[in-house]
């Protein structure tokens, strides 16, 4: 599902310690073709081995900053496999790089929920379109965000309420938070999950009721705060060893 709107998004997974676990057999590469101010983007996975690669998942995150400073997002994800020595285009996107705007594209590839390859590029249009590779450490801040992958108005309402709770409390969680929604049988309601580090921190079945959504948004924030505190304790313990 494609997502457009404020700040950026989607499920970026890391190993338990938050670091990339490199796999030399699988490579992530963002290929681009420029046509004046239009840029065609081809996130690609490459199998450098003679072995069939499966249990792979990709995440593509696009962040566009307009000339007025507004941020928008485009998120895609899916599962895939690679034949021996295969190069596979995972998605196609076309973006218009307007004057004084910029965009960053992030490609992440996981195997069994562990990040094994990534690539990122930055494109900007000052006097002309410029494209450059960037290091992940100097990219846009990838933490402290609530990313949405919702499909219904109820899901969107919950996301907005949770995001409002988060901003009002003024604590910037150093982790990426994802709100995902999946329709339930019958199609009237849905299941909403909140994930951090590929762990389900909170989940519930949606109801199109304002009071209910207010309540679960507050409860979800409390669960996230609890997870954040426990996560910080574990990180401190890891640093001691």
C-alpha positions as CSV (number, residue, x, y, z in Angstrom):
1,X,0.0,0.0,0.0
2,X,1.3,3.4,-1.0
3,X,1.2,6.1,1.7
4,X,1.4,9.8,1.1
5,X,1.5,12.5,3.8
6,X,3.4,14.2,6.6
7,X,6.7,12.8,7.9
8,X,7.9,9.5,6.7
9,X,7.4,6.0,7.1
10,X,7.3,2.3,7.0
11,X,8.7,-0.8,8.7
12,X,12.5,-0.6,8.8
13,X,13.8,-3.6,10.6
14,X,17.1,-4.1,12.4
15,X,18.7,-6.9,14.2
16,X,18.1,-7.0,18.0
17,X,21.1,-4.7,18.6
18,X,19.9,-2.2,16.0
19,X,22.8,-2.8,13.6
20,X,23.0,-4.0,10.0
21,X,23.9,-7.7,9.6
22,X,25.5,-7.6,6.1
23,X,25.0,-10.4,3.6
24,X,27.4,-10.1,0.7
25,X,25.3,-12.4,-1.4
26,X,22.3,-10.0,-1.5
27,X,22.8,-6.4,-2.5
28,X,20.4,-3.4,-2.3
29,X,20.8,-0.8,-5.0
30,X,18.6,2.2,-5.9
31,X,18.8,2.8,-9.7
32,X,17.6,6.1,-11.2
33,X,16.9,7.5,-14.7
34,X,16.6,11.3,-15.0
35,X,14.4,13.1,-17.5
36,X,14.8,16.8,-16.8
37,X,13.1,17.4,-13.4
38,X,11.4,14.0,-13.5
39,X,13.3,11.1,-11.9
40,X,12.4,7.4,-12.4
41,X,13.4,5.4,-9.4
42,X,14.0,1.6,-9.5
43,X,14.9,0.0,-6.1
44,X,16.6,-3.2,-7.0
45,X,17.7,-6.4,-5.2
46,X,20.7,-8.2,-6.6
47,X,21.7,-11.8,-5.9
48,X,25.5,-12.0,-6.2
49,X,25.5,-15.7,-5.6
50,X,24.6,-18.9,-7.4
51,X,22.2,-19.8,-4.6
52,X,18.4,-19.3,-4.5
53,X,17.6,-16.6,-2.0
54,X,14.2,-16.7,-0.2
55,X,12.5,-15.4,2.9
56,X,13.4,-11.9,1.8
57,X,11.4,-8.7,2.5
58,X,11.9,-5.2,1.1
59,X,10.9,-1.8,2.5
60,X,11.1,1.4,0.4
61,X,10.8,4.8,2.0
62,X,10.7,8.1,0.1
63,X,10.9,11.4,1.9
64,X,10.2,14.5,-0.1
65,X,10.8,18.0,1.3
66,X,9.1,20.8,-0.6
67,X,10.5,24.3,-1.1
68,X,8.2,25.5,1.7
69,X,9.6,22.9,4.1
70,X,6.7,20.4,4.1
71,X,7.5,16.7,4.3
72,X,5.6,14.0,2.5
73,X,6.1,10.2,2.4
74,X,5.7,7.3,0.1
75,X,6.0,3.8,1.5
76,X,6.1,0.4,-0.1
77,X,7.0,-3.1,1.2
78,X,6.6,-6.7,0.2
79,X,8.1,-10.2,0.2
80,X,10.2,-11.6,-2.6
81,X,12.9,-14.2,-3.6
82,X,15.8,-14.1,-5.9
83,X,17.0,-16.7,-8.4
84,X,20.7,-17.4,-8.7
85,X,22.5,-14.3,-10.0
86,X,19.1,-12.5,-10.5
87,X,18.7,-8.8,-10.4
88,X,15.1,-7.9,-9.6
89,X,13.4,-4.5,-9.7
90,X,11.2,-4.3,-6.5
91,X,9.2,-1.3,-7.4
92,X,9.0,1.7,-9.7
93,X,8.4,5.3,-8.8
94,X,8.5,8.6,-10.6
95,X,9.0,11.8,-8.8
96,X,9.0,15.4,-9.9
97,X,11.9,17.3,-8.2
98,X,10.6,20.8,-8.0
99,X,12.9,23.8,-7.6
100,X,14.3,24.2,-4.1
101,X,13.0,20.7,-3.2
102,X,14.8,17.5,-2.2
103,X,14.0,13.8,-1.8
104,X,15.6,10.9,-0.1
105,X,15.0,7.3,-1.0
106,X,15.8,4.4,1.4
107,X,15.8,0.8,0.4
108,X,16.0,-1.9,3.1
109,X,16.2,-5.6,2.6
110,X,15.6,-8.1,5.4
111,X,15.9,-11.9,5.8
112,X,13.8,-13.4,8.5
113,X,13.2,-10.0,10.1
114,X,17.0,-9.1,10.1
115,X,18.3,-6.2,8.0
116,X,20.9,-7.6,5.6
117,X,21.3,-4.9,3.0
118,X,20.4,-1.2,2.4
119,X,20.9,1.7,0.1
120,X,19.9,5.3,0.1
121,X,20.2,8.3,-2.2
122,X,19.5,12.0,-1.9
123,X,18.2,14.1,-4.8
124,X,17.9,17.9,-4.7
125,X,16.9,20.6,-7.2
126,X,18.7,23.9,-6.5
127,X,19.8,25.2,-9.9
128,X,19.5,21.7,-11.4
129,X,18.8,18.2,-10.2
130,X,21.6,16.6,-8.3
131,X,21.8,13.1,-7.1
132,X,24.2,11.7,-4.5
133,X,24.7,8.7,-2.3
134,X,24.3,9.3,1.4
135,X,25.4,7.5,4.5
136,X,22.6,6.1,6.7
137,X,24.1,7.8,9.7
138,X,23.7,11.3,8.2
139,X,20.3,10.7,6.7
140,X,17.1,12.3,7.8
141,X,16.4,11.3,11.4
142,X,14.8,7.9,11.1
143,X,13.6,7.6,14.7
144,X,11.0,9.4,16.8
145,X,8.3,8.9,14.1
146,X,5.0,7.2,14.0
147,X,4.5,5.8,10.5
148,X,1.1,4.6,9.2
149,X,0.1,1.8,7.0
150,X,-3.6,2.1,7.5
151,X,-6.4,1.6,5.0
152,X,-9.7,2.9,6.5
153,X,-11.0,6.1,7.9
154,X,-11.1,4.5,11.3
155,X,-7.5,3.5,11.0
156,X,-6.6,7.0,9.9
157,X,-8.5,8.5,12.8
158,X,-6.7,6.3,15.3
159,X,-3.3,7.2,13.8
160,X,-4.1,10.9,14.1
161,X,-5.2,10.5,17.7
162,X,-2.1,8.5,18.6
163,X,0.2,10.9,16.9
164,X,-1.5,13.8,18.8
165,X,-1.0,12.0,22.1
166,X,2.7,11.4,21.2
167,X,3.4,15.1,20.2
168,X,1.6,16.5,23.2
169,X,3.6,14.5,25.7
170,X,6.8,15.8,24.2
171,X,8.9,12.7,24.5
172,X,10.9,11.8,21.4
173,X,11.1,8.0,21.4
174,X,14.4,7.0,19.7
175,X,12.7,4.2,17.7
176,X,10.5,3.9,14.6
177,X,6.9,3.2,15.4
178,X,4.6,1.6,12.7
179,X,0.8,1.5,12.8
180,X,-0.5,-1.3,10.6
181,X,-4.1,-2.2,9.7
182,X,-5.5,-5.4,8.3
183,X,-9.2,-5.9,7.4
184,X,-11.1,-8.6,9.4
185,X,-13.4,-11.2,7.8
186,X,-16.6,-9.5,6.8
187,X,-14.9,-6.2,6.0
188,X,-16.6,-4.0,8.6
189,X,-13.9,-3.8,11.2
190,X,-10.1,-4.2,11.1
191,X,-7.2,-5.3,13.2
192,X,-4.7,-2.5,14.1
193,X,-1.2,-3.3,15.3
194,X,1.6,-1.0,16.6
195,X,5.0,-2.4,16.0
196,X,8.5,-1.4,17.1
197,X,11.6,-3.3,16.1
198,X,9.2,-5.8,14.5
199,X,7.6,-6.5,17.9
200,X,3.9,-6.0,18.4
201,X,3.7,-3.6,21.2
202,X,-0.1,-3.2,21.1
203,X,-3.0,-4.4,19.0
204,X,-6.8,-4.2,19.0
205,X,-9.9,-4.6,16.8
206,X,-11.0,-1.2,15.5
207,X,-14.4,0.4,16.1
208,X,-15.7,3.6,14.4
209,X,-16.4,5.2,17.7
210,X,-14.6,8.5,18.8
211,X,-14.6,7.7,22.5
212,X,-13.2,4.2,21.9
213,X,-10.5,5.5,19.6
214,X,-9.5,8.2,22.2
215,X,-9.2,5.5,24.8
216,X,-7.2,3.1,22.7
217,X,-4.9,5.9,21.5
218,X,-4.1,6.8,25.1
219,X,-3.6,3.1,26.0
220,X,-1.4,2.6,23.0
221,X,0.8,5.6,24.0
222,X,1.2,4.1,27.5
223,X,2.3,0.8,26.0
224,X,4.8,2.6,23.8
225,X,6.2,4.6,26.8
226,X,6.6,1.3,28.7
227,X,8.3,-0.3,25.8
228,X,10.6,2.7,25.4
229,X,11.7,2.6,29.0
230,X,12.4,-1.2,28.9
231,X,14.2,-0.7,25.6
232,X,16.4,2.0,27.1
233,X,17.3,-0.2,30.1
234,X,18.4,-3.1,27.7
235,X,20.5,-0.7,25.6
236,X,22.3,0.5,28.8
237,X,23.0,-3.0,29.8
238,X,24.3,-3.9,26.4
239,X,26.8,-1.0,26.5
240,X,28.3,-2.3,29.7
241,X,29.4,-5.5,28.0
